[in-house]
Amino acid sequence: MLTSRSPPASPEVKPRIAGHRIRVQDVAIWHEEMRMAAAEIAKEYDLSLADVHAALAYYHDHRQEIDKDIADADAFVEAMKQRYPSRVS
């Protein structure tokens, strides 16, 4: 079961799996980019298979918005890497 995005006025609140701090976008990345099966995600993160499928269903229903959130987060990380380069070589 997913939690809602309340409060709606807060864009930094992302949809999550109820009772967990795992975001829908995390499940989407694990499944779509890391090619993890739903059962593998459930086992690895102590979720029910129903929770994983609910997160994936939500992702597919809101794909454009969640993909934009993922791209924005990636762009932020890259900007920080450019602004604050690693001192470790």
Rosetta blueprint (number, residue, H / E / L):
1 M L
2 L E
3 T L
4 S L
5 R L
6 S L
7 P L
8 P L
9 A L
10 S L
11 P L
12 E L
13 V L
14 K L
15 P L
16 R E
17 I E
18 A L
19 G L
20 H L
21 R L
22 I L
23 R E
24 V H
25 Q H
26 D H
27 V H
28 A H
29 I H
30 W H
31 H H
32 E H
33 E H
34 M L
35 R L
36 M L
37 A L
38 A H
39 A H
40 E H
41 I H
42 A H
43 K H
44 E H
45 Y L
46 D L
47 L L
48 S L
49 L H
50 A H
51 D H
52 V H
53 H H
54 A H
55 A H
56 L H
57 A H
58 Y H
59 Y H
60 H H
61 D H
62 H L
63 R H
64 Q H
65 E H
66 I H
67 D H
68 K H
69 D H
70 I H
71 A H
72 D H
73 A H
74 D H
75 A H
76 F H
77 V H
78 E H
79 A H
80 M H
81 K H
82 Q H
83 R H
84 Y L
85 P L
86 S L
87 R L
88 V L
89 S L
